[in-house]
Amino acid sequence: MSPVRELRQFAQGIERGRAASTAARPRPESNERNRRLRANLKLIKREMYVQTTFDVLRS
């Protein structure tokens, strides 16, 4: 193999690795969406517990 070809393959490997690491990084908008979903679920659970009576909780 020529040194130029080896260098080109090395650079291509670096680019593939960079693309993979960029794709694996969490995106802020997806984290924000998940945070809102968790907050809404907690709110629903909290409301459910407040509305139940002690008789329901004991059984």
C-alpha positions as CSV (number, residue, x, y, z in Angstrom):
1,M,0.0,0.0,0.0
2,S,1.2,3.5,-0.7
3,P,1.5,6.0,2.1
4,V,-1.1,8.2,0.5
5,R,-3.7,5.4,0.4
6,E,-3.0,4.5,4.1
7,L,-3.3,8.1,5.1
8,R,-6.6,8.4,3.2
9,Q,-8.0,5.3,4.9
10,F,-6.8,6.6,8.3
11,A,-8.6,9.9,7.7
12,Q,-11.8,8.1,6.5
13,G,-11.7,6.0,9.8
14,I,-11.4,9.2,11.8
15,E,-14.4,10.7,10.0
16,R,-16.5,7.6,10.6
17,G,-15.6,7.7,14.2
18,R,-16.5,11.4,14.5
19,A,-19.8,10.8,12.8
20,A,-20.6,7.9,15.2
21,S,-19.7,9.9,18.3
22,T,-21.8,12.9,17.1
23,A,-24.8,10.6,16.5
24,A,-24.4,9.0,20.0
25,R,-24.3,12.4,21.8
26,P,-27.6,13.2,23.5
27,R,-29.4,16.1,21.9
28,P,-30.8,18.9,24.1
29,E,-34.3,18.8,22.5
30,S,-34.7,15.1,23.2
31,N,-33.6,15.5,26.8
32,E,-36.0,18.4,27.3
33,R,-38.9,16.3,25.9
34,N,-38.0,13.4,28.2
35,R,-37.8,15.7,31.2
36,R,-41.3,17.1,30.5
37,L,-42.8,13.6,30.1
38,R,-41.3,12.5,33.4
39,A,-42.6,15.7,35.1
40,N,-46.1,15.1,33.7
41,L,-46.1,11.5,34.8
42,K,-45.1,12.5,38.3
43,L,-47.9,15.1,38.4
44,I,-50.4,12.5,37.3
45,K,-49.2,10.0,40.0
46,R,-49.3,12.7,42.6
47,E,-52.9,13.6,41.7
48,M,-53.9,9.9,41.8
49,Y,-52.5,9.5,45.4
50,V,-54.2,12.7,46.6
51,Q,-57.6,11.6,45.2
52,T,-57.5,8.1,46.8
53,T,-58.9,7.4,50.2
54,F,-57.2,5.7,53.0
55,D,-59.4,2.6,52.5
56,V,-58.1,2.1,49.0
57,L,-54.5,2.6,50.1
58,R,-54.9,0.0,52.9
59,S,-56.2,-2.8,50.6
